[in-house]
């Protein structure tokens, strides 16, 4: 009896089993992740990486084997991976030979780039434009004319385990992004190590930053579509010997950054500086100031609140900041010469912050007004200009915050229904052109005066730039954007009014 029963139930369970197996098969085909259909193309030395990229689609991967590739790569696809293969310590190298403008430009969301050595480009190493969910990791970026690693207008951006050196502006530049982690990178021998500009929710952690003119800076600049730098954590970094001669193009905005700054905050709000080792930066371990530090600060942007507020200097280790050595002194001589001859004199800071040409150095240098700033143990550091600072409390520590990267859906979202021109301006041109300031290129005001309503003129210049102004770098060609985007952006900038620009993407 019991035998029979068992055999019966065995039979039934067998049927069920087959049924479930079939059902599972059907379900798994239906819900097969996209990645199962995605393709991978391998590229070897002598072949074209761009061709491989162009042959692929959403969700696909290009694997690049070691070798030297003289290419500019443009990836205008979403969910795309550009991955180098490192074999016996040999990396795939992208070499612009000082002739090409950019190493890689990515303009699609969910883009991953990893394992490349990128060098000798006139403009940027890797740039992403207006796209979210970006990962840039394990990159070596060397000797580029503007930025090394440059995500702009993105949400959810991760930059990790990269090395950048010899960059004439910022080695890692976070421009107008939200929700960003920059961790475990090494940056040296550049004008600025890591720069966060007009971005919010940024974590800069565990980086090694040395031998730049300035180590890590957070700036809110006027005349850009996003108006503030806020909620930034600069934590557990090694920041030392940032006394390099400032070798930026004279007259460019960064050329005005005095050498010898460990961490700099200009007009930043809610920046927490904690757990860093800050050593031998000859002008300031930490400098916090307002937009009066900018040249031409007489034409401010009324939507940029120019004061630094609610910034916290918590426990850090300060050693030998403000001590000038012979080689730092040489940097300063170069700096003074540059300031005197650039036509962009360093303004006198009206409120006592002592940012003169030969300032003395301190652990903490503050200038400008600003509310709610604090310093945790004022007696332990050398400082100037911090009379208004309160005392921070230990419980204000940021240690609970592990990442700033948010829901991937935020990064997928197209940047609103903003029209194309606005978007291209924000993502591309505004990296070098501000409404009223000379940043890398001339201000939009000046372009408007020169071109009036000549949209075609701007389009042709942008696709085939020529050297016009002495003392400026040559503008990199924007031809890759294509006519539609260029026409849209040309229209946009020629009609851009001061007030309109303020309205963009606050
Ligand atoms: C990497 C920096 C950079 C980017 C990005 C950039 N420009 Fe420029 N632009 C410059 C520089 C530098 C100059 C000045 C070049 C010179 O005078 O030799 C310039 C000059 C110009 C001029 C003035 C030309 C003239 O005849 O005086 C126009 C117009 C212009 N840019 C349009 C654009 C547009 C449109 C975009 C976006 C699609 C753009 N630029 C993106 C750096 C840049």
Boltz pocket constraint, residues with backbone or C-beta under 6 A from the ligand:
constraints:
  - pocket:
      binder: B
      contacts: [[A, 123], [A, 146], [A, 424], [A, 425], [A, 428], [A, 429], [A, 430], [A, 431], [A, 432], [A, 433], [A, 440], [A, 441], [A, 442], [A, 447], [A, 450], [A, 457], [A, 458], [A, 461], [A, 462], [A, 466], [A, 467], [A, 468], [A, 469], [A, 470], [A, 472], [A, 473], [A, 474], [A, 475], [A, 476], [A, 478], [A, 486], [A, 489], [A, 490], [A, 493]]
      max_distance: 6.0
